[in-house]
Amino acid sequence: MRSFQSNAAFSEVPDPYYGGVDGFQKVYEILDSSLDGFIEALEKNHTEITNR
């Protein structure tokens, strides 16, 4: 998922259970910032598939 994040410092989303309450907020922020890139990739791949 982090490959879709424009400013990812790491390649994996951490396990929120090891970060306490702040861990859940951090994972939420990582996923939230990755969604635009993920949706963009889906739209691009969908367009390539349907235009064949």
N, CA, C, O and CB atoms as a CASP TS submission, in Angstrom:
PFRMAT TS
TARGET T0000
AUTHOR 0000-0000-0000
METHOD Language model
MODEL 1
PARENT N/A
ATOM      1  N   MET     1       0.820  -1.190   0.000  1.00  0.00           N
ATOM      2  CA  MET     1       0.000   0.000   0.000  1.00  0.00           C
ATOM      3  C   MET     1       0.868   1.259   0.000  1.00  0.00           C
ATOM      4  O   MET     1       0.510   2.274  -0.598  1.00  0.00           O
ATOM      5  CB  MET     1      -0.935  -0.005   1.204  1.00  0.00           C
ATOM      6  N   ARG     2       2.004   1.177   0.675  1.00  0.00           N
ATOM      7  CA  ARG     2       2.843   2.376   0.770  1.00  0.00           C
ATOM      8  C   ARG     2       3.510   2.736  -0.544  1.00  0.00           C
ATOM      9  O   ARG     2       4.018   3.847  -0.695  1.00  0.00           O
ATOM     10  CB  ARG     2       3.897   2.183   1.826  1.00  0.00           C
ATOM     11  N   SER     3       3.517   1.825  -1.486  1.00  0.00           N
ATOM     12  CA  SER     3       4.084   2.163  -2.798  1.00  0.00           C
ATOM     13  C   SER     3       3.229   3.219  -3.497  1.00  0.00           C
ATOM     14  O   SER     3       3.697   3.863  -4.436  1.00  0.00           O
ATOM     15  CB  SER     3       4.200   0.900  -3.682  1.00  0.00           C
ATOM     16  N   PHE     4       2.009   3.401  -3.062  1.00  0.00           N
ATOM     17  CA  PHE     4       1.120   4.414  -3.623  1.00  0.00           C
ATOM     18  C   PHE     4       1.220   5.747  -2.876  1.00  0.00           C
ATOM     19  O   PHE     4       0.608   6.734  -3.283  1.00  0.00           O
ATOM     20  CB  PHE     4      -0.315   3.915  -3.595  1.00  0.00           C
ATOM     21  N   GLN     5       1.980   5.775  -1.801  1.00  0.00           N
ATOM     22  CA  GLN     5       2.156   6.983  -0.993  1.00  0.00           C
ATOM     23  C   GLN     5       3.325   7.785  -1.559  1.00  0.00           C
ATOM     24  O   GLN     5       4.418   7.247  -1.731  1.00  0.00           O
ATOM     25  CB  GLN     5       2.401   6.627   0.512  1.00  0.00           C
ATOM     26  N   SER     6       3.104   9.053  -1.847  1.00  0.00           N
ATOM     27  CA  SER     6       4.124   9.860  -2.510  1.00  0.00           C
ATOM     28  C   SER     6       5.357  10.121  -1.651  1.00  0.00           C
ATOM     29  O   SER     6       6.446  10.306  -2.196  1.00  0.00           O
ATOM     30  CB  SER     6       3.532  11.166  -2.926  1.00  0.00           C
ATOM     31  N   ASN     7       5.224  10.141  -0.349  1.00  0.00           N
ATOM     32  CA  ASN     7       6.358  10.468   0.516  1.00  0.00           C
ATOM     33  C   ASN     7       6.677   9.358   1.510  1.00  0.00           C
ATOM     34  O   ASN     7       7.041   9.641   2.651  1.00  0.00           O
ATOM     35  CB  ASN     7       6.081  11.748   1.264  1.00  0.00           C
ATOM     36  N   ALA     8       6.546   8.112   1.098  1.00  0.00           N
ATOM     37  CA  ALA     8       6.750   6.982   2.005  1.00  0.00           C
ATOM     38  C   ALA     8       8.220   6.850   2.398  1.00  0.00           C
ATOM     39  O   ALA     8       9.105   6.810   1.543  1.00  0.00           O
ATOM     40  CB  ALA     8       6.261   5.681   1.356  1.00  0.00           C
ATOM     41  N   ALA     9       8.460   6.784   3.697  1.00  0.00           N
ATOM     42  CA  ALA     9       9.818   6.581   4.200  1.00  0.00           C
ATOM     43  C   ALA     9      10.144   5.088   4.312  1.00  0.00           C
ATOM     44  O   ALA     9      11.312   4.701   4.302  1.00  0.00           O
ATOM     45  CB  ALA     9       9.989   7.266   5.568  1.00  0.00           C
ATOM     46  N   PHE    10       9.109   4.260   4.417  1.00  0.00           N
ATOM     47  CA  PHE    10       9.272   2.812   4.538  1.00  0.00           C
ATOM     48  C   PHE    10       8.347   2.127   3.552  1.00  0.00           C
ATOM     49  O   PHE    10       7.441   2.754   3.004  1.00  0.00           O
ATOM     50  CB  PHE    10       8.984   2.331   5.986  1.00  0.00           C
ATOM     51  N   SER    11       8.573   0.837   3.325  1.00  0.00           N
ATOM     52  CA  SER    11       7.769   0.126   2.329  1.00  0.00           C
ATOM     53  C   SER    11       6.574  -0.613   2.929  1.00  0.00           C
ATOM     54  O   SER    11       5.705  -1.070   2.187  1.00  0.00           O
ATOM     55  CB  SER    11       8.635  -0.854   1.586  1.00  0.00           C
ATOM     56  N   GLU    12       6.512  -0.738   4.236  1.00  0.00           N
ATOM     57  CA  GLU    12       5.426  -1.487   4.862  1.00  0.00           C
ATOM     58  C   GLU    12       4.600  -0.602   5.795  1.00  0.00           C
ATOM     59  O   GLU    12       5.102   0.371   6.356  1.00  0.00           O
ATOM     60  CB  GLU    12       5.985  -2.681   5.633  1.00  0.00           C
ATOM     61  N   VAL    13       3.333  -0.959   5.948  1.00  0.00           N
ATOM     62  CA  VAL    13       2.465  -0.293   6.928  1.00  0.00           C
ATOM     63  C   VAL    13       2.710  -1.000   8.267  1.00  0.00           C
ATOM     64  O   VAL    13       2.585  -2.221   8.351  1.00  0.00           O
ATOM     65  CB  VAL    13       0.918  -0.349   6.499  1.00  0.00           C
ATOM     66  N   PRO    14       3.055  -0.243   9.310  1.00  0.00           N
ATOM     67  CA  PRO    14       3.349  -0.881  10.593  1.00  0.00           C
ATOM     68  C   PRO    14       2.111  -1.472  11.251  1.00  0.00           C
ATOM     69  O   PRO    14       0.985  -1.067  10.958  1.00  0.00           O
ATOM     70  CB  PRO    14       3.987   0.115  11.528  1.00  0.00           C
ATOM     71  N   ASP    15       2.326  -2.419  12.130  1.00  0.00           N
ATOM     72  CA  ASP    15       1.242  -3.022  12.910  1.00  0.00           C
ATOM     73  C   ASP    15       0.823  -2.022  13.985  1.00  0.00           C
ATOM     74  O   ASP    15       1.632  -1.684  14.849  1.00  0.00           O
ATOM     75  CB  ASP    15       1.685  -4.393  13.549  1.00  0.00           C
ATOM     76  N   PRO    16      -0.417  -1.543  13.954  1.00  0.00           N
ATOM     77  CA  PRO    16      -0.831  -0.506  14.908  1.00  0.00           C
ATOM     78  C   PRO    16      -0.865  -0.977  16.357  1.00  0.00           C
ATOM     79  O   PRO    16      -0.798  -0.150  17.266  1.00  0.00           O
ATOM     80  CB  PRO    16      -2.185   0.007  14.531  1.00  0.00           C
ATOM     81  N   TYR    17      -0.967  -2.276  16.597  1.00  0.00           N
ATOM     82  CA  TYR    17      -1.066  -2.771  17.966  1.00  0.00           C
ATOM     83  C   TYR    17       0.216  -2.567  18.757  1.00  0.00           C
ATOM     84  O   TYR    17       0.195  -2.581  19.988  1.00  0.00           O
ATOM     85  CB  TYR    17      -1.426  -4.231  17.958  1.00  0.00           C
ATOM     86  N   TYR    18       1.337  -2.377  18.060  1.00  0.00           N
ATOM     87  CA  TYR    18       2.603  -2.175  18.753  1.00  0.00           C
ATOM     88  C   TYR    18       2.918  -0.695  18.946  1.00  0.00           C
ATOM     89  O   TYR    18       3.960  -0.353  19.505  1.00  0.00           O
ATOM     90  CB  TYR    18       3.727  -2.846  17.986  1.00  0.00           C
ATOM     91  N   GLY    19       2.038   0.179  18.494  1.00  0.00           N
ATOM     92  CA  GLY    19       2.285   1.610  18.623  1.00  0.00           C
ATOM     93  C   GLY    19       1.338   2.312  19.576  1.00  0.00           C
ATOM     94  O   GLY    19       1.313   3.541  19.633  1.00  0.00           O
ATOM     95  N   GLY    20       0.560   1.548  20.324  1.00  0.00           N
ATOM     96  CA  GLY    20      -0.401   2.164  21.239  1.00  0.00           C
ATOM     97  C   GLY    20      -1.464   2.936  20.478  1.00  0.00           C
ATOM     98  O   GLY    20      -1.700   2.677  19.297  1.00  0.00           O
ATOM     99  N   VAL    21      -2.099   3.874  21.144  1.00  0.00           N
ATOM    100  CA  VAL    21      -3.149   4.680  20.522  1.00  0.00           C
ATOM    101  C   VAL    21      -2.585   5.465  19.338  1.00  0.00           C
ATOM    102  O   VAL    21      -3.245   5.594  18.307  1.00  0.00           O
ATOM    103  CB  VAL    21      -3.779   5.641  21.555  1.00  0.00           C
ATOM    104  N   ASP    22      -1.383   5.982  19.482  1.00  0.00           N
ATOM    105  CA  ASP    22      -0.762   6.735  18.396  1.00  0.00           C
ATOM    106  C   ASP    22      -0.493   5.853  17.182  1.00  0.00           C
ATOM    107  O   ASP    22      -0.485   6.341  16.051  1.00  0.00           O
ATOM    108  CB  ASP    22       0.536   7.369  18.873  1.00  0.00           C
ATOM    109  N   GLY    23      -0.273   4.567  17.406  1.00  0.00           N
ATOM    110  CA  GLY    23      -0.029   3.642  16.303  1.00  0.00           C
ATOM    111  C   GLY    23      -1.214   3.548  15.356  1.00  0.00           C
ATOM    112  O   GLY    23      -1.036   3.472  14.141  1.00  0.00           O
ATOM    113  N   PHE    24      -2.412   3.553  15.904  1.00  0.00           N
ATOM    114  CA  PHE    24      -3.614   3.492  15.075  1.00  0.00           C
ATOM    115  C   PHE    24      -3.793   4.771  14.266  1.00  0.00           C
ATOM    116  O   PHE    24      -4.189   4.725  13.101  1.00  0.00           O
ATOM    117  CB  PHE    24      -4.846   3.245  15.944  1.00  0.00           C
ATOM    118  N   GLN    25      -3.504   5.902  14.880  1.00  0.00           N
ATOM    119  CA  GLN    25      -3.588   7.169  14.167  1.00  0.00           C
ATOM    120  C   GLN    25      -2.563   7.223  13.045  1.00  0.00           C
ATOM    121  O   GLN    25      -2.868   7.698  11.951  1.00  0.00           O
ATOM    122  CB  GLN    25      -3.384   8.340  15.127  1.00  0.00           C
ATOM    123  N   LYS    26      -1.362   6.746  13.301  1.00  0.00           N
ATOM    124  CA  LYS    26      -0.306   6.751  12.293  1.00  0.00           C
ATOM    125  C   LYS    26      -0.687   5.867  11.099  1.00  0.00           C
ATOM    126  O   LYS    26      -0.497   6.260   9.948  1.00  0.00           O
ATOM    127  CB  LYS    26       1.023   6.273  12.909  1.00  0.00           C
ATOM    128  N   VAL    27      -1.221   4.679  11.375  1.00  0.00           N
ATOM    129  CA  VAL    27      -1.639   3.781  10.296  1.00  0.00           C
ATOM    130  C   VAL    27      -2.779   4.412   9.500  1.00  0.00           C
ATOM    131  O   VAL    27      -2.802   4.316   8.273  1.00  0.00           O
ATOM    132  CB  VAL    27      -2.074   2.406  10.863  1.00  0.00           C
ATOM    133  N   TYR    28      -3.703   5.039  10.168  1.00  0.00           N
ATOM    134  CA  TYR    28      -4.796   5.731   9.482  1.00  0.00           C
ATOM    135  C   TYR    28      -4.232   6.791   8.538  1.00  0.00           C
ATOM    136  O   TYR    28      -4.648   6.880   7.383  1.00  0.00           O
ATOM    137  CB  TYR    28      -5.765   6.378  10.504  1.00  0.00           C
ATOM    138  N   GLU    29      -3.293   7.586   9.023  1.00  0.00           N
ATOM    139  CA  GLU    29      -2.707   8.649   8.205  1.00  0.00           C
ATOM    140  C   GLU    29      -1.935   8.093   7.014  1.00  0.00           C
ATOM    141  O   GLU    29      -1.978   8.663   5.924  1.00  0.00           O
ATOM    142  CB  GLU    29      -1.790   9.515   9.052  1.00  0.00           C
ATOM    143  N   ILE    30      -1.232   6.985   7.217  1.00  0.00           N
ATOM    144  CA  ILE    30      -0.499   6.338   6.119  1.00  0.00           C
ATOM    145  C   ILE    30      -1.481   5.878   5.044  1.00  0.00           C
ATOM    146  O   ILE    30      -1.288   6.156   3.861  1.00  0.00           O
ATOM    147  CB  ILE    30       0.336   5.133   6.643  1.00  0.00           C
ATOM    148  N   LEU    31      -2.527   5.177   5.459  1.00  0.00           N
ATOM    149  CA  LEU    31      -3.504   4.659   4.501  1.00  0.00           C
ATOM    150  C   LEU    31      -4.261   5.785   3.813  1.00  0.00           C
ATOM    151  O   LEU    31      -4.521   5.724   2.612  1.00  0.00           O
ATOM    152  CB  LEU    31      -4.487   3.725   5.198  1.00  0.00           C
ATOM    153  N   ASP    32      -4.610   6.806   4.572  1.00  0.00           N
ATOM    154  CA  ASP    32      -5.325   7.945   4.005  1.00  0.00           C
ATOM    155  C   ASP    32      -4.478   8.644   2.939  1.00  0.00           C
ATOM    156  O   ASP    32      -4.994   9.030   1.890  1.00  0.00           O
ATOM    157  CB  ASP    32      -5.713   8.939   5.113  1.00  0.00           C
ATOM    158  N   SER    33      -3.194   8.806   3.202  1.00  0.00           N
ATOM    159  CA  SER    33      -2.336   9.490   2.228  1.00  0.00           C
ATOM    160  C   SER    33      -1.979   8.602   1.043  1.00  0.00           C
ATOM    161  O   SER    33      -1.512   9.102   0.020  1.00  0.00           O
ATOM    162  CB  SER    33      -1.065   9.969   2.901  1.00  0.00           C
ATOM    163  N   SER    34      -2.190   7.301   1.161  1.00  0.00           N
ATOM    164  CA  SER    34      -1.903   6.376   0.065  1.00  0.00           C
ATOM    165  C   SER    34      -3.082   6.184  -0.885  1.00  0.00           C
ATOM    166  O   SER    34      -2.899   5.733  -2.016  1.00  0.00           O
ATOM    167  CB  SER    34      -1.492   5.042   0.625  1.00  0.00           C
ATOM    168  N   LEU    35      -4.274   6.518  -0.442  1.00  0.00           N
ATOM    169  CA  LEU    35      -5.482   6.224  -1.217  1.00  0.00           C
ATOM    170  C   LEU    35      -5.545   6.930  -2.571  1.00  0.00           C
ATOM    171  O   LEU    35      -5.984   6.328  -3.551  1.00  0.00           O
ATOM    172  CB  LEU    35      -6.684   6.600  -0.418  1.00  0.00           C
ATOM    173  N   ASP    36      -5.122   8.180  -2.647  1.00  0.00           N
ATOM    174  CA  ASP    36      -5.175   8.891  -3.930  1.00  0.00           C
ATOM    175  C   ASP    36      -4.342   8.177  -4.988  1.00  0.00           C
ATOM    176  O   ASP    36      -4.790   7.995  -6.120  1.00  0.00           O
ATOM    177  CB  ASP    36      -4.683  10.337  -3.764  1.00  0.00           C
ATOM    178  N   GLY    37      -3.125   7.773  -4.617  1.00  0.00           N
ATOM    179  CA  GLY    37      -2.267   7.049  -5.548  1.00  0.00           C
ATOM    180  C   GLY    37      -2.832   5.692  -5.915  1.00  0.00           C
ATOM    181  O   GLY    37      -2.717   5.257  -7.061  1.00  0.00           O
ATOM    182  N   PHE    38      -3.440   5.021  -4.951  1.00  0.00           N
ATOM    183  CA  PHE    38      -4.047   3.715  -5.188  1.00  0.00           C
ATOM    184  C   PHE    38      -5.211   3.826  -6.166  1.00  0.00           C
ATOM    185  O   PHE    38      -5.316   3.037  -7.105  1.00  0.00           O
ATOM    186  CB  PHE    38      -4.523   3.100  -3.869  1.00  0.00           C
ATOM    187  N   ILE    39      -6.081   4.804  -5.944  1.00  0.00           N
ATOM    188  CA  ILE    39      -7.228   5.004  -6.833  1.00  0.00           C
ATOM    189  C   ILE    39      -6.762   5.401  -8.226  1.00  0.00           C
ATOM    190  O   ILE    39      -7.321   4.942  -9.222  1.00  0.00           O
ATOM    191  CB  ILE    39      -8.176   6.074  -6.264  1.00  0.00           C
ATOM    192  N   GLU    40      -5.756   6.239  -8.301  1.00  0.00           N
ATOM    193  CA  GLU    40      -5.203   6.636  -9.597  1.00  0.00           C
ATOM    194  C   GLU    40      -4.668   5.428 -10.361  1.00  0.00           C
ATOM    195  O   GLU    40      -4.878   5.317 -11.569  1.00  0.00           O
ATOM    196  CB  GLU    40      -4.090   7.672  -9.407  1.00  0.00           C
ATOM    197  N   ALA    41      -3.982   4.528  -9.672  1.00  0.00           N
ATOM    198  CA  ALA    41      -3.458   3.318 -10.313  1.00  0.00           C
ATOM    199  C   ALA    41      -4.593   2.408 -10.782  1.00  0.00           C
ATOM    200  O   ALA    41      -4.520   1.834 -11.869  1.00  0.00           O
ATOM    201  CB  ALA    41      -2.537   2.556  -9.346  1.00  0.00           C
ATOM    202  N   LEU    42      -5.636   2.277  -9.969  1.00  0.00           N
ATOM    203  CA  LEU    42      -6.789   1.471 -10.364  1.00  0.00           C
ATOM    204  C   LEU    42      -7.446   2.026 -11.622  1.00  0.00           C
ATOM    205  O   LEU    42      -7.776   1.281 -12.544  1.00  0.00           O
ATOM    206  CB  LEU    42      -7.808   1.407  -9.227  1.00  0.00           C
ATOM    207  N   GLU    43      -7.629   3.336 -11.648  1.00  0.00           N
ATOM    208  CA  GLU    43      -8.261   3.965 -12.805  1.00  0.00           C
ATOM    209  C   GLU    43      -7.399   3.783 -14.057  1.00  0.00           C
ATOM    210  O   GLU    43      -7.924   3.509 -15.136  1.00  0.00           O
ATOM    211  CB  GLU    43      -8.505   5.463 -12.537  1.00  0.00           C
ATOM    212  N   LYS    44      -6.098   3.931 -13.917  1.00  0.00           N
ATOM    213  CA  LYS    44      -5.192   3.767 -15.047  1.00  0.00           C
ATOM    214  C   LYS    44      -5.237   2.332 -15.562  1.00  0.00           C
ATOM    215  O   LYS    44      -5.352   2.109 -16.768  1.00  0.00           O
ATOM    216  CB  LYS    44      -3.757   4.147 -14.647  1.00  0.00           C
ATOM    217  N   ASN    45      -5.147   1.365 -14.662  1.00  0.00           N
ATOM    218  CA  ASN    45      -5.180  -0.042 -15.060  1.00  0.00           C
ATOM    219  C   ASN    45      -6.523  -0.409 -15.659  1.00  0.00           C
ATOM    220  O   ASN    45      -6.580  -1.179 -16.619  1.00  0.00           O
ATOM    221  CB  ASN    45      -4.879  -0.942 -13.869  1.00  0.00           C
ATOM    222  N   HIS    46      -7.595   0.121 -15.118  1.00  0.00           N
ATOM    223  CA  HIS    46      -8.929  -0.167 -15.652  1.00  0.00           C
ATOM    224  C   HIS    46      -9.063   0.378 -17.065  1.00  0.00           C
ATOM    225  O   HIS    46      -9.617  -0.285 -17.941  1.00  0.00           O
ATOM    226  CB  HIS    46     -10.021   0.431 -14.745  1.00  0.00           C
ATOM    227  N   THR    47      -8.559   1.577 -17.285  1.00  0.00           N
ATOM    228  CA  THR    47      -8.622   2.184 -18.612  1.00  0.00           C
ATOM    229  C   THR    47      -7.810   1.379 -19.619  1.00  0.00           C
ATOM    230  O   THR    47      -8.245   1.183 -20.753  1.00  0.00           O
ATOM    231  CB  THR    47      -8.118   3.628 -18.565  1.00  0.00           C
ATOM    232  N   GLU    48      -6.629   0.912 -19.208  1.00  0.00           N
ATOM    233  CA  GLU    48      -5.786   0.111 -20.103  1.00  0.00           C
ATOM    234  C   GLU    48      -6.464  -1.204 -20.463  1.00  0.00           C
ATOM    235  O   GLU    48      -6.378  -1.652 -21.606  1.00  0.00           O
ATOM    236  CB  GLU    48      -4.423  -0.163 -19.456  1.00  0.00           C
ATOM    237  N   ILE    49      -7.132  -1.822 -19.506  1.00  0.00           N
ATOM    238  CA  ILE    49      -7.790  -3.102 -19.739  1.00  0.00           C
ATOM    239  C   ILE    49      -9.011  -2.925 -20.649  1.00  0.00           C
ATOM    240  O   ILE    49      -9.216  -3.708 -21.577  1.00  0.00           O
ATOM    241  CB  ILE    49      -8.208  -3.741 -18.400  1.00  0.00           C
ATOM    242  N   THR    50      -9.817  -1.896 -20.380  1.00  0.00           N
ATOM    243  CA  THR    50     -11.053  -1.719 -21.158  1.00  0.00           C
ATOM    244  C   THR    50     -10.792  -1.187 -22.556  1.00  0.00           C
ATOM    245  O   THR    50     -11.659  -1.296 -23.423  1.00  0.00           O
ATOM    246  CB  THR    50     -11.992  -0.780 -20.435  1.00  0.00           C
ATOM    247  N   ASN    51      -9.620  -0.614 -22.797  1.00  0.00           N
ATOM    248  CA  ASN    51      -9.303  -0.086 -24.117  1.00  0.00           C
ATOM    249  C   ASN    51      -8.601  -1.104 -25.008  1.00  0.00           C
ATOM    250  O   ASN    51      -8.156  -0.747 -26.099  1.00  0.00           O
ATOM    251  CB  ASN    51      -8.445   1.141 -23.980  1.00  0.00           C
ATOM    252  N   ARG    52      -8.489  -2.323 -24.592  1.00  0.00           N
ATOM    253  CA  ARG    52      -7.816  -3.351 -25.409  1.00  0.00           C
ATOM    254  C   ARG    52      -8.717  -3.832 -26.497  1.00  0.00           C
ATOM    255  O   ARG    52      -8.328  -4.694 -27.284  1.00  0.00           O
ATOM    256  CB  ARG    52      -7.369  -4.529 -24.557  1.00  0.00           C
TER
END
